[in-house]
């Protein structure tokens, strides 16, 4: 694995942890959906752990990683947006509806970026882990869309 690929994976792991922190903050600030935010936060921590493991397996040659044309700055851009949103939430600049919409867009952008399609292996268990991350990310977006619709009906 090349040094730039290690850096890419470190940034991806860090991004998942930043998203987890954001969702924890959402749980505190918007308790109407506290259980959902906390569940998603925990799953993001799990994703970060899986990325760390996938990185190790890539180092061992058990997983192939090809980030294609995606560069580290792509992840950094998403990361910067997450940090900015965190600050806005802390200062009371975001409403619950804003948080839900942001979360949908965030999860959709991760899906569209296909970060987890960059891993390949013939190992069934490792593939199951990769697919689990992708599925949970899709489910996050779906759950947020459902919560957004519920919230709109309340208003």
VEXDREN-2710 file (C-alpha; in Angstrom, 1 decimal):
% VEXDREN-2710
k/r/px/py/pz
1/UNK/0.0/0.0/0.0
2/UNK/1.3/3.4/-0.9
3/UNK/1.7/6.2/1.7
4/UNK/-1.0/8.3/0.1
5/UNK/-3.4/5.4/0.3
6/UNK/-2.6/5.1/4.1
7/UNK/-3.3/8.8/4.5
8/UNK/-6.6/8.4/2.5
9/UNK/-7.7/5.6/4.8
10/UNK/-6.7/7.5/7.9
11/UNK/-8.8/10.4/6.8
12/UNK/-11.7/8.1/6.0
13/UNK/-11.5/6.6/9.5
14/UNK/-11.3/10.0/11.1
15/UNK/-14.3/11.2/9.0
16/UNK/-16.4/8.4/10.4
17/UNK/-15.5/9.4/14.0
18/UNK/-16.3/13.0/13.2
19/UNK/-19.7/12.0/11.9
20/UNK/-20.2/10.0/15.1
21/UNK/-19.4/13.0/17.2
22/UNK/-21.8/15.2/15.2
23/UNK/-24.6/12.6/15.6
24/UNK/-23.9/12.5/19.4
25/UNK/-24.2/16.3/19.5
26/UNK/-27.5/16.0/17.5
27/UNK/-28.7/13.6/20.1
28/UNK/-28.1/16.1/22.9
29/UNK/-29.5/19.1/21.0
30/UNK/-32.4/17.4/19.3
31/UNK/-33.7/14.8/21.8
32/UNK/-36.9/14.1/19.8
33/UNK/-34.8/11.7/17.8
34/UNK/-32.2/10.9/20.4
35/UNK/-32.3/7.2/20.0
36/UNK/-31.9/7.4/16.3
37/UNK/-28.9/9.8/16.5
38/UNK/-27.3/7.6/19.2
39/UNK/-27.7/4.4/17.1
40/UNK/-26.2/6.1/14.1
41/UNK/-23.4/7.5/16.1
42/UNK/-22.5/4.0/17.4
43/UNK/-22.7/2.6/13.9
44/UNK/-20.3/5.4/12.7
45/UNK/-17.8/4.3/15.4
46/UNK/-18.2/0.7/14.1
47/UNK/-17.5/1.9/10.6
48/UNK/-14.3/3.6/11.7
49/UNK/-13.2/0.4/13.5
50/UNK/-13.9/-1.6/10.3
51/UNK/-11.9/0.9/8.2
52/UNK/-8.9/0.6/10.6
53/UNK/-9.2/-3.2/10.2
54/UNK/-9.5/-3.0/6.4
55/UNK/-6.4/-0.8/6.3
56/UNK/-4.5/-3.4/8.2
57/UNK/-5.7/-6.1/5.9
58/UNK/-4.7/-4.0/3.0
59/UNK/-1.2/-3.7/4.5
60/UNK/-1.1/-7.5/4.8
61/UNK/-2.2/-7.9/1.1
62/UNK/-5.5/-9.6/2.1
63/UNK/-7.6/-6.7/0.7
64/UNK/-6.9/-4.6/-2.4
65/UNK/-7.5/-0.9/-2.1
66/UNK/-7.8/1.4/-5.2
67/UNK/-9.2/4.9/-4.5
68/UNK/-9.3/5.5/-8.2
69/UNK/-9.4/9.3/-9.0
70/UNK/-10.7/10.2/-5.5
71/UNK/-8.1/12.3/-3.6
72/UNK/-7.6/12.9/0.1
73/UNK/-8.9/16.4/-0.3
74/UNK/-12.3/15.0/-1.2
75/UNK/-12.6/13.4/2.3
76/UNK/-11.1/16.5/3.8
77/UNK/-13.8/18.6/2.2
78/UNK/-16.5/16.4/3.7
79/UNK/-14.7/16.5/7.0
80/UNK/-14.4/20.3/7.1
81/UNK/-18.2/20.5/6.4
82/UNK/-18.9/18.1/9.3
83/UNK/-16.7/20.2/11.6
84/UNK/-18.4/23.4/10.4
85/UNK/-21.8/21.9/11.0
86/UNK/-20.8/20.8/14.5
87/UNK/-19.8/24.4/15.3
88/UNK/-23.1/25.7/14.0
89/UNK/-25.0/23.2/16.1
90/UNK/-23.0/24.2/19.2
91/UNK/-23.8/27.8/18.6
92/UNK/-27.5/27.1/18.1
93/UNK/-27.5/28.0/14.4
94/UNK/-29.1/24.8/13.2
95/UNK/-32.7/23.6/13.7
96/UNK/-33.8/20.0/13.9
97/UNK/-35.0/20.1/10.3
98/UNK/-31.6/21.5/9.3
99/UNK/-29.9/18.7/11.1
100/UNK/-32.0/16.1/9.5
101/UNK/-31.5/17.5/6.0
102/UNK/-27.8/17.8/6.6
103/UNK/-27.6/14.2/7.7
104/UNK/-29.4/13.0/4.7
105/UNK/-27.1/15.0/2.4
106/UNK/-24.1/13.8/4.3
107/UNK/-25.0/10.1/4.1
108/UNK/-26.0/10.4/0.4
109/UNK/-22.7/12.1/-0.4
110/UNK/-20.8/9.2/1.2
111/UNK/-22.9/6.7/-0.8
112/UNK/-22.4/8.7/-4.0
113/UNK/-18.6/9.0/-3.4
114/UNK/-18.5/5.2/-3.2
115/UNK/-15.6/5.2/-0.7
116/UNK/-16.4/1.6/0.2
117/UNK/-16.3/0.4/-3.3
118/UNK/-12.6/1.0/-3.4
119/UNK/-12.0/-2.2/-1.4
120/UNK/-11.9/-5.6/-3.0
121/UNK/-11.1/-9.1/-1.8
122/UNK/-12.0/-12.7/-2.4
123/UNK/-12.6/-13.2/1.3
124/UNK/-16.3/-13.7/2.0
125/UNK/-16.2/-12.4/5.6
126/UNK/-14.3/-9.2/4.6
127/UNK/-16.7/-8.6/1.8
128/UNK/-19.6/-9.0/4.2
129/UNK/-18.0/-6.3/6.4
130/UNK/-17.6/-3.9/3.5
131/UNK/-21.2/-4.6/2.4
132/UNK/-22.5/-4.0/6.0
133/UNK/-20.9/-0.6/6.0
134/UNK/-22.5/0.3/2.7
135/UNK/-25.9/-1.0/3.8
136/UNK/-25.8/0.8/7.1
137/UNK/-24.9/4.1/5.3
138/UNK/-27.9/3.6/2.9
139/UNK/-30.1/2.9/6.0
140/UNK/-28.9/6.0/7.7
141/UNK/-30.1/8.1/4.8
142/UNK/-33.4/6.3/4.7
143/UNK/-33.9/6.6/8.5
144/UNK/-33.1/10.3/8.3
145/UNK/-35.6/10.8/5.4
146/UNK/-38.3/9.0/7.5
147/UNK/-37.5/11.2/10.5
148/UNK/-37.6/14.3/8.4
149/UNK/-41.0/13.4/7.0
150/UNK/-42.3/12.7/10.5
151/UNK/-41.0/16.1/11.7
152/UNK/-42.6/17.9/8.8
153/UNK/-46.0/16.3/9.7
154/UNK/-45.6/17.6/13.3
155/UNK/-45.4/21.2/12.1
END
